[in-house]
């Protein structure tokens, strides 16, 4: 069901918030409210992208699934952007598998409607391209991060990114899922999480995470978190998450 302009404004997606009422209004009939549960598959690699999601309280992960079935996160999408960025460069199929990492709400539109809207709305096209620049910065920083930085620093960075996207201090993440996100074995994640918990940075029990000391978490993170956050601030005028 289409949403009204007033309903669309209740969704805290930073990209859509940059559009004026006159720019966002014509897009509203194309939107529908959507909710995704954790692990919901938004689209599969090499498949046609059915919808473009603009997250509100949810967070999505773009994953590369390897031959052995293991997964590595290559990008994260929250309320600063949208899924299916490859559509901007004419892709006809998804380049990555996109799944929901944090349950929550979105506005979404059919991919075909999104492409039509890009052609018709210079304002949407402009902010979408700005987001694409930020997303590319995230991808390139992640390559450097995964190559050079410790598991502890990457764990802290990923927790900060997730914390930015949820409302409140608590969210659900299993050790198994975190291992996929960080490209490591589950026992390694368990050890790191236990150390952070012992240091009073967070509480972690049965997939339930509560951030206790954000300042300490930032101190444990590598430079990559702040670097990507600055890039999104530069191109969109809003923070990362």
C-alpha positions, 0 to 999 in steps of 0.5 A: 500500500502506498504511503502518504508524504506525512507517513514517509516523513516518519521514516528516519532515512537520512537520504530521503530526508534530504529531499524537500516535500516537493521532491519526495511527494511524487515518490510516495505513491511508489513506496510501501512500508516493509518489515524484515526479520533477521536473516531475511534475504532481500535479494540473492547474488545474480538474481534480479533485484525485486525491490529497493529498500530504504531502511528506517530501523533495520540494517542490511548486509551485502554478503559474498557467499563462498563455495564452501558456504561461508559468507563474508560481509562486504557492505552494510546498509542502514538509514543512510542509504538504500539497497541495490546500489548496483542499479545506479550503474545499469546492473541487471542482476544483483552483484551480492546477496543482501540479507537483513542483519538487524530486524526492523522497518523500511520504505521500499519500492519496486526496482523498476519504479526506482529506475523510473524515478531516477530518470524523472527526479533529478533530486533523487538521482543526485542524492542516490549518487552521493550515497553511492560515493559513500558506499564505495568509500565503505567498500574500499575501507573495508578491504583495507580494514580486513587486510590490516587490522586485528579481529578485536578492532574489526569487532569494535568497528562492526559493533559501532556501525550496528549501534549507530543503526538501532534505536537504543543500546541493545540489539540481537546478534549471534556469534555465528552471524558475527563470524560471517560478518567478520570472516572468521571462525565462531570460536574466535568471535566468542573469545573477543566478545568475552574479552569485551564483556570482561572489560565492561564495554558490552554485555553479550548473552545468547545473541543479545548485545547491550552496549555499556561503554561507547567511548571504550568501544570507539577507543578499541576500534580501528581508524576505519570506523571514523574514516567512513563516518567522515566520508558520509558526513562529507558527501551527504551531510549526515553521519554513517548510521 
